[in-house]
Amino acid sequence: MILYSEIIGSGNTQIIILHGLYGNKDSWKQVAQILKSDFTIHLIDQRNHGNSFFDNEHNYPCLVNDLKKYCQAHDLNHINIVGHSMGGKVAMFFAAKYPQAVNKIVVADISPRNYTALMDHVESIRFHLNLVSVMKNLPLEKFSTFRELSQHIKDITAEEKNIILKNLRKENNKFVWKINVNAIMKNMPEIMSGLDPDDFINTKIGIPAMFLKASDSNYINKSDIKLIHFIFSNSQIITIQNAGHWLHFEQPEDVARQISNFLKPDHENT
């Protein structure tokens, strides 16, 4: 099965944008609209999200294989990948497995770190575990309007409520999830996994890589920066000011500008 996408723009340079957990092809549309005059942009729905297929498996080997099949179906070679959070992990794993197929990657507010062993101790992971639990236990059949549903959801942040509501749609007057909640919950340890530094002791990833660190986010810390430079020998880290983890919503112009400057053919990496 081939991933669902929306393709916009008319530029010669192709960009594939991979959303994060709970996202879909629309998540980066604001940034894509800014970039579309200079690039052709593939806004992807990854498996278990949006209009792409649902599957019980959700891990990085599968997500990388999905992307490879998409590139083959659309005859894309030497691609540029922009990935946020989970999508950024996919970009990293893809670059590690298929370096010859990648031109440059942009990783938005995530590091290569493996969080699996820290799942009970890291605040960002507790956020995800709590959010998926709320989704899993939400009795959708009891509600007929978004207002009723919103009023029912209590004891969570406005950010969490917004994510939940954006991942619901009405079909035949019934609420259904845009994401495969069961698969996400089951595979959360896989989603929190990362690259193994031991795999890169002798061989680095030399593809030009730009990591966008959100100034108000804790997803990339000082030890992560060392890990990034250890694995990616041709990497740079740019801080997006006044932005949290969802930096593409909070600072779309700055994010688009950094991507454009980095991916333009005449860009020289430092």
N, C-alpha and C positions, 0 to 999 in steps of 0.2 A: 504494500500500500504506500502511496506517495503522500507526503505531507501537504496539507492545504496551505495556500498562500494567496496574498494579494500583491501584485507587481505594479509599482508606480514609478514614474520618472522616465527620463529620456536620455540620460547620459551614457557614454560608452563604458564607464567603469561600473561594474556590478557589485552590489553590496547585499549580503544576506544578513538580516537582523533576526536574532533569536531572543525571544522574551524570557523573562524569569518565571519562577514558580507562581502560579495563579494568574499569569498573564495570557495574552493572545496576540494575534497579528495587529490589533488596534493599539496595543500598549505603546508602541513606538511611532505611531502615525504622526504625532505632532513634530517629532524630529525628522521623520521621513519627508514631510511636506516642505521643510526648510531645505532639505538636501536634493529634492527631486529634479531640480533644474540641471544639476551637474552629475547625477548618478541615476542608474536604474536600480531600484531597491526591491528586494524580495522580502516582504513581511510574512514571516512564517508562523503558523500554528504548530507548535510541537505536539508530539503524541500526548494524549490524555488532556489536551487543552483545546478550547475553541472548536473549530470545525474539523480538526484532524481526528484520526481514528482513536478509539479507546482500546487499551490493551492492559492486561494484568501486569506486564513487565514495564518497569520504568527505571532504567539505569543508564549510565553513560555509554557503555558499549552499544546499547540499543539506540540511544539518541544520536550517537555518531553515525551509526549505520543508516538511520532514517535520513540524516543530512546527506550522506553519500548517495543514497538512492535519489534524493531530490535533485542533487547536482547532475547526476546522470540523466535523469528524466528531462531536465531543462538545458542540457548540454552546456553546463557551466564548468569552466576550468580556471585554475589559478585564482581562486575566489578571495574576496575580502569578507571577513565575518565580523559582525558586531554582536556581542552577546552580553546580556545583563544577568547577573546573579547565576541562576541555574543555566541560563543560556551562555553565560561567560564560561562556565565549566565545560559545556559542550564544545565551545570554540577551542578551549585549551586542549581537551582530549582529542579533538579532531586534528588540531595542528600537530600533536604528538604522533598520531597514527598515520596521517596523510600529509606530511610536510610539503611534498611536491605539488599538492593540489591547492595550496594556500598561498596567497600573495601577502596579505597582512591581516592581523586580528586586532580588534578593539574589545577590551574586556571591561565592562562597567560594574564597578563596586563589588568585586568578589576576588578572592585570592585562590591559588591552587591548593590551599590547605585542606586536609582531610579532617572533618569535624565529627566523624562517626563516633570516636571514642569519647568525645566531649559532649554528647547530646544532652546529658542531664545538667550540664554546668554552664553552658554558653547561653547568654540572654537571647541572642538572635534565633537560636534553635528552639528554645522554649516558646518563643513567639510563634514559630511555625507549628510546633506540636499542639499548642493550645488552639490555634486557629483551625487546624484541620479537625481537631476534636469537636469544636463548636459546629463546624460544617456537617460532620458525620452524624451528629445528634440533633440536627435541626429537622423538626417534623414538617416538611414542606407541604404535605397533603392537607395541613390544617389552614393554609393561607390562600387567599384569593387575590390579594393585592400586595404590591411592594410596601405600601405604608403599613399594613398589618404585620408583615414580616419584619420590617425595620423596628416597629414598636416592641416586638417580641424579643429581639436580640438585645440582651442587657449584659452588664458587667464585662464589657469589652471596650476597647478604645474606638474612637471614630475611624481611625485608620483600618482597624480590623473589620469593622462593620462595612466600610466602603468596599473592601476587597470581597467580602461575602456577597454583597448586593450586586457587584459588577460581574460575579461569576454565576449569576442566575438568569434564566430567561423563561418566558412563558411559551408552552407548547400545548395546544388544545386546552387552554385555560388552566393548565397545571404548571407549577414551577418545576424546572429541571436544571441540573447543574451543567455549566459549560466546561467543567473539569471533572475528571474521573476521581472523585473524592476517595473511594475505596483503594484505588491503585496508588494514589499519592500517600495515603496513610500507611499502607503496607510497605511501600518502598522508601519511606523517609530516610532510613539509614543510607540507602544507595544515593539518594539525592544529596545528602550531606557529605558524601565521600569526596576525595580529591586525588590529585596526582601524588605519586610516591616519589619523594626526592631521591631515593636510592636508584631509581630508574634513570636518573640524569647525572650521575656522578661523572661518567665518562663522555656522555653525549648530551649536549644541550639542544634546546629548540632555538634555532637561529632565525626563525621568521620574525620580521619586524612586528613588535607587539606594543600597543599602547594600553596602559591600565588607567582607567578613570576612577579616581578615589573621591568619594563624596566627603566633603569636609565635616559634616555632622553625622557621619555613619561610623560604626565600629567594625565594619566588614573587612577592612584592610587595615591592619595595625603594623607596628614597626617590625615585628618578626615576619609578618607576611611580606613586607617589602623586601627583606633579605631573601625570602624564599622565591619571590618573583624573579629577582635578578639572578639567583642561582640557577633556576630552570630555564629562563628565557634570556639568552645571552645578548639579544638585541632589543631590549625592552626599555620603555620609559614610563614614568608614572606622573600623571597630571592630576592636580586637585581641582575639583569643581567646587567653587565656594558657595556657601549658603545653600547646601543641598544635603538631604538625607539619602537613604538607600535608593529611593525612587527618584534619582537625580534627573532622569529624562522627563519626568512630569514637572519637577520644580525648577529646572534650569535648561529647558529644551534648546534655547538659542546657543548657550555656551557649549552644551554637549554636541550640538550639530556643528558648531564652528570647529571644535577640536577634532571631530571625526573627519570633516572636510579637509582641514589642513593636513591631517595625517595620511589620508588616503589619496590625495591628489598625486598624480604620477610624478610631479616634479619635487615632491617632498623628500627632503634628505633627513634620515634618522640620525639622531645624535646619541 
